[in-house]
Amino acid sequence: MIGKIERLPLREVWKNEARDFTTWLVENTDVLSDVIGITLQDAKREHAAGDFNVDLVAEDDGGNAVVIENQLEKSNHDHLGKVITYVASLGAKIGIWIVSDPRPEHIKAITWLNESRLASFYLLKVEAIRIGTSEPAPLVTLITGPSEETREVGDTKKDLADRYAIRHRFWQALLTRARQKSRLFEAISPSEYSYIWAGAGKAGLGYRYSITQHEAEVALYLNRASEQENKEILGHLKSHQSEIEEAFGSSLVWYQQDGIRHCRVAHVIEIGGYREPEEQWPAIQDAMIDAMIRLEKALRPFLASVPKDQSL
């Protein structure tokens, strides 16, 4: 005969969280060890963390502090704050938060904390069960914890944040230098993305600086709603290719691809990108600014005859 699991109210098994549940945990840290896969030992109650007291502080195999915060109720912001505060105050490597009902937003918060790699955080759900007339037993389930996947996600987010910050600094410095030589980008703000754009005096046409890790480009972008119209404008400009390139001072790249709406006339700068050491940025930026000034000047006479955007 197979029995049926019955879930019991937690307060029926542990009437007082501090006196009963925390005491039980001190004597049964092996239950947590089995769930998170880390041996916990030497658990002590009411450990001071500044002006606060941690429910439990244990140690892992390496002797590192492990913070354990209990909550025999639905997870809340107050206890989430306590877990973070205690881990930071004690310099703990692991924070364990035990609740009866984890809210979705707190699951996301613990996952986000694990992406940071600052410490390992575990969110556990505790239930009390029995089968038939057996004694009550704990059922502790891992809801979320650190993993290679969360660490990889965290690394990716950090890399993206670093890129955004670096590119913003690069564009800020370039625009400062550009305003000393040209008014074309004087009303443009720095961006965290790989490009900045200024209008070319015709709807759907614009001059664009773009930057990758180790390369840069200046270009006239033809980005009207109609692919055919963009191709016609490019064809008009290309019919004057020799004149434009002579005025620019070197050959240009004329980008056009079927199925891609936009076209562009571009010059690639190969001396470096935003991942070069910052002391090299001024030379890269000056090369970009000089090329943009020459490109705008070379194209200006031929853009005057480009018709208005037909979609407007």
C-alpha positions as CSV (number, residue, x, y, z in Angstrom):
1,M,0.0,0.0,0.0
2,I,1.3,3.5,-0.9
3,G,0.6,6.3,1.4
4,K,-0.5,9.8,0.5
5,I,1.6,12.9,1.4
6,E,-0.2,15.4,3.5
7,R,1.1,19.0,3.8
8,L,0.8,20.5,7.2
9,P,0.7,24.2,8.3
10,L,4.3,25.1,9.2
11,R,3.2,26.9,12.4
12,E,1.7,23.6,13.5
13,V,5.1,21.9,13.4
14,W,7.3,24.9,14.4
15,K,5.1,27.2,16.4
16,N,7.8,29.9,16.8
17,E,10.3,30.7,14.0
18,A,13.2,31.7,16.2
19,R,12.7,29.3,19.1
20,D,11.6,26.2,17.2
21,F,12.5,26.3,13.6
22,T,15.9,27.9,14.0
23,T,16.7,25.5,16.8
24,W,15.8,22.6,14.6
25,L,18.0,23.9,11.8
26,V,21.0,24.2,14.1
27,E,20.6,20.4,14.8
28,N,19.8,19.5,11.2
29,T,22.0,21.5,8.9
30,D,22.6,18.3,7.0
31,V,19.1,18.8,5.5
32,L,20.3,22.0,3.9
33,S,23.6,20.4,2.9
34,D,21.8,17.7,0.9
35,V,19.7,20.3,-0.9
36,I,22.4,22.7,-2.0
37,G,25.2,20.2,-2.3
38,I,27.6,21.9,0.1
39,T,28.5,20.6,3.5
40,L,27.5,23.0,6.3
41,Q,28.9,22.8,9.8
42,D,29.3,24.6,13.1
43,A,26.0,26.5,12.8
44,K,25.5,29.2,15.5
45,R,22.4,31.2,16.3
46,E,21.8,34.9,16.5
47,H,25.2,36.0,15.2
48,A,25.8,39.8,15.3
49,A,26.1,41.7,12.0
50,G,26.5,45.3,13.0
51,D,23.3,46.3,14.8
52,F,21.5,43.2,13.6
53,N,21.4,39.5,14.4
54,V,21.6,36.8,11.8
55,D,19.3,33.8,12.3
56,L,22.2,31.4,11.7
57,V,25.8,31.5,10.6
58,A,27.5,28.3,9.6
59,E,30.7,27.4,7.7
60,D,31.3,25.5,4.5
61,D,34.1,23.0,4.0
62,G,36.6,25.8,3.4
63,G,35.7,27.6,6.6
64,N,33.9,30.4,4.8
65,A,30.9,32.1,6.5
66,V,27.4,31.0,5.4
67,V,24.5,33.2,6.3
68,I,21.1,31.5,6.8
69,E,18.0,33.6,7.1
70,N,14.6,31.9,7.9
71,Q,11.1,33.0,7.1
72,L,8.2,30.8,7.8
73,E,6.0,32.8,5.5
74,K,5.8,34.3,2.0
75,S,9.1,35.9,1.0
76,N,9.2,39.7,1.4
77,H,11.5,42.6,0.6
78,D,12.5,43.0,4.3
79,H,14.1,39.6,4.5
80,L,15.7,39.9,1.1
81,G,17.4,43.0,2.3
82,K,18.5,41.2,5.5
83,V,20.1,38.4,3.5
84,I,22.1,40.9,1.3
85,T,23.1,43.0,4.3
86,Y,24.2,40.0,6.4
87,V,26.2,38.5,3.6
88,A,27.9,41.9,2.9
89,S,28.5,42.6,6.6
90,L,30.1,39.3,7.4
91,G,31.9,38.9,4.1
92,A,30.1,35.6,3.6
93,K,30.6,33.5,0.5
94,I,27.1,31.9,0.7
95,G,23.6,33.3,1.6
96,I,20.7,30.9,2.2
97,W,17.2,32.2,2.4
98,I,14.5,29.8,3.6
99,V,10.9,30.7,3.0
100,S,7.5,28.9,2.9
101,D,6.3,30.7,-0.3
102,P,8.8,32.3,-2.6
103,R,7.4,35.2,-4.7
104,P,8.4,35.3,-8.4
105,E,10.0,38.7,-8.1
106,H,12.3,37.4,-5.3
107,I,13.2,34.4,-7.3
108,K,14.3,36.8,-10.1
109,A,16.2,38.9,-7.5
110,I,18.2,35.9,-6.2
111,T,19.0,34.9,-9.8
112,W,20.2,38.4,-10.5
113,L,22.4,38.4,-7.4
114,N,24.0,35.1,-8.6
115,E,24.8,36.7,-11.9
116,S,27.0,39.2,-10.1
117,R,29.3,36.5,-8.8
118,L,29.8,38.6,-5.6
119,A,28.5,35.6,-3.5
120,S,26.4,32.5,-4.0
121,F,22.7,32.9,-3.0
122,Y,20.2,30.1,-2.5
123,L,16.5,30.4,-2.2
124,L,14.9,27.4,-0.5
125,K,11.2,26.5,0.1
126,V,10.4,24.6,3.3
127,E,7.2,22.6,3.8
128,A,6.1,20.2,6.5
129,I,4.6,16.9,5.4
130,R,3.6,13.5,6.8
131,I,2.3,10.3,5.3
132,G,-0.6,8.7,7.1
133,T,0.0,8.9,10.9
134,S,3.8,9.4,10.6
135,E,5.6,12.1,12.4
136,P,5.9,15.4,10.6
137,A,8.9,15.7,8.3
138,P,10.5,18.7,6.6
139,L,10.5,18.9,2.8
140,V,13.1,21.5,1.7
141,T,13.3,22.3,-2.1
142,L,15.9,24.4,-3.9
143,I,14.0,27.1,-5.9
144,T,17.0,28.9,-7.3
145,G,20.8,29.0,-6.7
146,P,24.1,29.7,-8.5
147,S,24.8,27.8,-11.7
148,E,27.2,28.0,-14.6
149,E,24.3,29.4,-16.7
150,T,23.6,32.3,-14.3
151,R,27.3,33.0,-14.1
152,E,27.6,33.1,-17.9
153,V,24.6,35.4,-18.1
154,G,26.2,37.6,-15.5
155,D,29.4,37.7,-17.5
156,T,27.5,38.6,-20.6
157,K,25.6,41.4,-18.9
158,K,28.9,42.8,-17.4
159,D,30.5,42.7,-20.9
160,L,27.6,44.5,-22.4
161,A,27.6,47.1,-19.6
162,D,31.3,47.6,-20.1
163,R,30.9,48.1,-23.9
164,Y,28.1,50.6,-23.4
165,A,30.2,52.6,-20.9
166,I,33.3,52.5,-23.2
167,R,31.4,53.5,-26.3
168,H,29.7,56.4,-24.5
169,R,33.1,57.8,-23.4
170,F,34.5,57.3,-27.0
171,W,31.6,59.2,-28.6
172,Q,31.7,61.9,-25.9
173,A,35.4,62.5,-26.7
174,L,34.9,62.4,-30.5
175,L,32.0,64.9,-30.4
176,T,34.1,67.3,-28.3
177,R,36.9,67.1,-30.8
178,A,34.5,67.2,-33.8
179,R,32.8,70.5,-32.6
180,Q,36.1,72.2,-32.9
181,K,36.2,71.4,-36.7
182,S,32.7,71.1,-38.0
183,R,29.1,71.9,-37.1
184,L,27.7,68.7,-38.6
185,F,27.4,66.8,-35.3
186,E,27.1,69.8,-32.9
187,A,23.6,69.0,-31.8
188,I,24.2,65.2,-31.4
189,S,24.6,63.6,-27.9
190,P,27.0,60.7,-27.2
191,S,25.5,57.3,-27.5
192,E,26.2,53.9,-25.8
193,Y,25.6,52.1,-29.0
194,S,28.0,51.4,-31.9
195,Y,27.0,54.5,-34.0
196,I,25.9,58.1,-33.9
197,W,23.9,59.8,-36.6
198,A,23.3,63.3,-37.9
199,G,20.9,64.4,-40.6
200,A,22.2,65.1,-44.1
201,G,19.6,67.8,-44.9
202,K,17.3,65.4,-46.7
203,A,14.6,63.2,-45.2
204,G,15.9,59.6,-44.7
205,L,19.5,60.5,-45.4
206,G,22.1,60.9,-42.7
207,Y,25.8,60.9,-41.9
208,R,26.9,58.2,-39.5
209,Y,30.0,57.5,-37.4
210,S,30.2,53.8,-36.4
211,I,32.8,52.0,-34.4
212,T,33.6,48.3,-33.6
213,Q,36.2,46.9,-31.3
214,H,39.1,47.4,-33.7
215,E,37.7,49.4,-36.7
216,A,35.7,52.5,-37.5
217,E,33.6,53.8,-40.4
218,V,32.1,57.1,-41.6
219,A,29.2,56.9,-44.1
220,L,26.3,58.5,-45.7
221,Y,23.3,56.3,-45.0
222,L,20.3,56.1,-47.4
223,N,17.5,54.9,-45.2
224,R,14.2,55.8,-46.7
225,A,11.2,53.6,-46.3
226,S,11.5,52.3,-49.9
227,E,14.4,50.0,-50.8
228,Q,14.0,51.0,-54.5
229,E,14.2,54.7,-53.7
230,N,17.4,54.2,-51.7
231,K,18.9,52.3,-54.6
232,E,17.9,55.0,-57.0
233,I,19.6,57.6,-54.8
234,L,22.7,55.5,-54.6
235,G,22.7,55.1,-58.4
236,H,22.4,58.8,-58.8
237,L,25.4,59.4,-56.5
238,K,27.4,56.5,-58.1
239,S,27.0,58.1,-61.5
240,H,29.3,60.8,-60.1
241,Q,31.6,58.3,-58.3
242,S,34.9,59.5,-59.9
243,E,34.1,63.2,-59.0
244,I,33.0,62.3,-55.5
245,E,36.0,60.1,-54.8
246,E,38.4,62.7,-56.3
247,A,36.9,65.3,-54.0
248,F,37.1,62.9,-51.0
249,G,40.7,62.0,-51.7
250,S,40.4,58.3,-51.9
251,S,38.1,55.5,-53.0
252,L,34.9,54.8,-51.2
253,V,32.8,51.7,-50.6
254,W,29.3,51.7,-52.2
255,Y,27.1,49.3,-50.3
256,Q,24.0,47.9,-51.9
257,Q,22.4,44.5,-51.2
258,D,19.1,43.0,-52.5
259,G,16.6,42.5,-49.7
260,I,18.3,45.1,-47.5
261,R,16.5,48.4,-47.5
262,H,19.3,50.8,-46.7
263,C,22.3,51.6,-48.8
264,R,25.4,53.6,-47.9
265,V,28.5,55.3,-49.2
266,A,31.3,54.6,-46.7
267,H,35.0,54.9,-45.8
268,V,36.5,52.4,-43.5
269,I,39.2,53.5,-41.0
270,E,41.4,50.6,-40.0
271,I,43.7,52.1,-37.5
272,G,41.6,51.0,-34.5
273,G,38.3,50.9,-32.6
274,Y,37.0,51.5,-29.1
275,R,38.9,48.5,-27.6
276,E,42.2,50.2,-28.3
277,P,44.0,51.8,-25.3
278,E,42.4,55.2,-24.6
279,E,45.6,57.0,-25.3
280,Q,45.1,55.9,-29.0
281,W,41.6,57.2,-29.2
282,P,42.5,60.8,-30.2
283,A,44.3,59.6,-33.4
284,I,41.3,57.3,-34.3
285,Q,38.8,60.1,-33.6
286,D,40.8,62.7,-35.6
287,A,40.9,60.2,-38.6
288,M,37.1,59.7,-38.3
289,I,36.4,63.4,-38.1
290,D,38.7,64.3,-41.0
291,A,37.1,61.6,-43.1
292,M,33.6,62.7,-42.2
293,I,34.3,66.3,-43.1
294,R,35.8,65.3,-46.4
295,L,32.8,62.9,-47.1
296,E,30.2,65.5,-46.4
297,K,32.0,68.1,-48.6
298,A,32.4,65.6,-51.5
299,L,28.8,64.6,-51.5
300,R,27.1,68.0,-50.8
301,P,26.8,69.1,-54.4
302,F,25.2,65.9,-55.5
303,L,22.8,65.6,-52.6
304,A,21.2,68.9,-53.6
305,S,19.5,67.3,-56.5
306,V,18.1,64.3,-54.6
307,P,14.3,64.4,-54.6
308,K,12.2,64.6,-51.4
309,D,11.2,61.4,-49.7
310,Q,8.2,60.0,-51.7
311,S,6.6,58.4,-48.7
312,L,6.1,61.8,-46.9
